[in-house]
Amino acid sequence: MTTYVLAAVAGLLTGAGLIIAIGPQNVFILRQGVARAHVVPVVVVCAISDVVLIVAGVAGLGALVAAHPSVVKVAKIFGGGYVIVLGLMAARRCLRSSEAIVANAGEAATVSRWAAVGMTLALTWLNSHVYLDTVLTMGAIANSHGHAKWAFAVGACLASLLWFATLGGGATRLSRFFGSPRSWRILDATVAVVMFVVGAGLLLSV
């Protein structure tokens, strides 16, 4: 039981670290949330897309691992190294970035429901980074947990659900937080620490 709980927590933290960043998708959700325009369908599309991508990554790489057990070691090295790189990128943003999200409620309010859904799908599925982060990296790290890989996947999916629901539902208050570069530096510092811990744990387990 402890193994599954730890795997789920690792999935939750890793998933949060991968999706919490300034990016087109998060900016779009925040704008829709501030405008209170089509928030539910946008959040649902993002959450379902993430769950599908995570499950695909875990199942797909799981089949590869089953056929070639030695792939587990490669998955650990790849996953650990990539996560540490992401941690370094977050640390760099923390030290140098002056970025902030500007939520334009007026612009978001003019978008129709189907246009909002279409834009959400495009921002999610046409983003090449999502396949590297969600499918390959999450799949590799999940499969490094062996029989507890689906517990890891559950934790990762939960991270996505919580993040998107919070971002859309609490957009008005969160827009003030995300509008401050200092707040993003604090968030990036937290993400960097999580990524370093997860990455080091994977590499040390090889």
Salt bridges, closest charged atoms under 4 A:
ASP188 OD1 - ARG93 NH2 2.96
